Amino acid sequence: MHYAYRGMKLFWVAICFFVATQVARAQIQVELKFKRLQYVAYEPVTAMLTITNLAGRDVDLHDVGTQRWFGFEVTGGEQQLLAPVSLQSEPPLHIESGKTVSRKIDIATAYPVHDFGTYHVRANVFFADLNKFFYSEAKVFQVTNARPIWQKTVGVPDGQPGAGGTRTYSLLSNRFPDHTSLYVRVEDRNNSMVYSTYSLGRVISFEEPQVEIDRANQLHVLHCAAPRTWAYSHVGLNGELLKQSTFLQVKSQPHLRRASDGLVAVHGGVIDEPIANKAQNAAPKLSARPPNIPQED
């Protein structure tokens, strides 16, 4: 009887410990998702972070001393843990009981994920009240290079930041499982600096993009995004997306024309609704993305 009682007691202690462990694990739920598996080198690698409060009360997530409340574990080839290239604290986050918050994060602003290969990412949240970390499941993405289709190097004019230097514009084509995208990259090759790489949208591969450089050495691109639909993009010397619009081919096909004064404009076709330029924060915050870069589904 004594051994039976002792065995039953140990059994219930184990059950209580298991339940307590599961409750603790369930207090903060962390999920990480990527919109796609494949990214082009140097483009934003945007993930969606979701944090759900299951603690049964409001919680406050905040740094404690040097311990940041939010972070990533990023591994590259051969499971090598990558050190962040920049570390900035996130502001404290208050989450009401039972509520969920979601944020977009650009992994590429904080970690060196520009080399070709496969990367594994896991998000972690430190809950100071329990002195405990909560983790998301590990997610995977791949970084590849796109096919170059056009390239030109220009000088930076006087009066502009970096005057006297050079910028290299490149147009790249990348085939995804269900579509092909046109990318632009702006870099200073002399100083090994890539200012930006991002998609200008979907492209119909049998139509070559039209390209012009204006008198300020800024880039203008017109490409066929869908049947009888053309996308126009104006890109600055540091990779800024200055303007983006769509044109419909009605009586004539849209085309770029560089005037004698060096100005570039679209002629022909009918302008459709402009594509909204979305201002973004360059700092690697929870909502971080490089500035003025269009999103693509």
Rosetta blueprint (number, residue, H / E / L):
1 M L
2 H H
3 Y H
4 A H
5 Y H
6 R H
7 G H
8 M H
9 K H
10 L H
11 F H
12 W H
13 V H
14 A H
15 I H
16 C H
17 F H
18 F H
19 V H
20 A H
21 T H
22 Q H
23 V H
24 A H
25 R H
26 A L
27 Q L
28 I E
29 Q E
30 V E
31 E E
32 L E
33 K E
34 F E
35 K L
36 R L
37 L L
38 Q E
39 Y E
40 V E
41 A L
42 Y L
43 E L
44 P L
45 V L
46 T E
47 A E
48 M E
49 L E
50 T E
51 I E
52 T E
53 N E
54 L L
55 A L
56 G L
57 R L
58 D L
59 V E
60 D E
61 L E
62 H L
63 D L
64 V E
65 G L
66 T L
67 Q E
68 R L
69 W L
70 F E
71 G E
72 F E
73 E E
74 V E
75 T E
76 G L
77 G H
78 E H
79 Q H
80 Q L
81 L E
82 L L
83 A L
84 P L
85 V L
86 S L
87 L L
88 Q L
89 S L
90 E L
91 P L
92 P L
93 L E
94 H E
95 I E
96 E L
97 S L
98 G L
99 K L
100 T E
101 V E
102 S E
103 R E
104 K E
105 I E
106 D E
107 I H
108 A H
109 T H
110 A L
111 Y L
112 P L
113 V L
114 H L
115 D L
116 F L
117 G E
118 T E
119 Y E
120 H E
121 V E
122 R E
123 A E
124 N E
125 V E
126 F E
127 F E
128 A L
129 D L
130 L L
131 N L
132 K E
133 F E
134 F E
135 Y E
136 S L
137 E L
138 A L
139 K E
140 V E
141 F E
142 Q E
143 V E
144 T E
145 N L
146 A L
147 R E
148 P E
149 I E
150 W E
151 Q E
152 K E
153 T E
154 V E
155 G E
156 V L
157 P L
158 D L
159 G L
160 Q L
161 P L
162 G L
163 A L
164 G L
165 G L
166 T E
167 R E
168 T E
169 Y E
170 S E
171 L E
172 L E
173 S E
174 N E
175 R E
176 F L
177 P L
178 D L
179 H L
180 T E
181 S E
182 L E
183 Y E
184 V E
185 R E
186 V E
187 E E
188 D E
189 R H
190 N H
191 N H
192 S L
193 M E
194 V E
195 Y E
196 S E
197 T E
198 Y E
199 S E
200 L E
201 G E
202 R E
203 V L
204 I L
205 S L
206 F L
207 E L
208 E L
209 P L
210 Q E
211 V E
212 E E
213 I E
214 D L
215 R L
216 A L
217 N L
218 Q L
219 L E
220 H E
221 V E
222 L E
223 H E
224 C E
225 A E
226 A E
227 P L
228 R L
229 T E
230 W E
231 A E
232 Y E
233 S E
234 H E
235 V E
236 G L
237 L L
238 N L
239 G L
240 E L
241 L E
242 L E
243 K E
244 Q E
245 S E
246 T E
247 F E
248 L E
249 Q L
250 V L
251 K L
252 S L
253 Q L
254 P L
255 H E
256 L E
257 R E
258 R E
259 A L
260 S L
261 D L
262 G L
263 L L
264 V E
265 A E
266 V E
267 H E
268 G L
269 G L
270 V E
271 I E
272 D L
273 E L
274 P L
275 I L
276 A L
277 N L
278 K L
279 A L
280 Q L
281 N L
282 A L
283 A L
284 P L
285 K L
286 L L
287 S L
288 A L
289 R L
290 P L
291 P L
292 N L
293 I L
294 P L
295 Q L
296 E L
297 D L
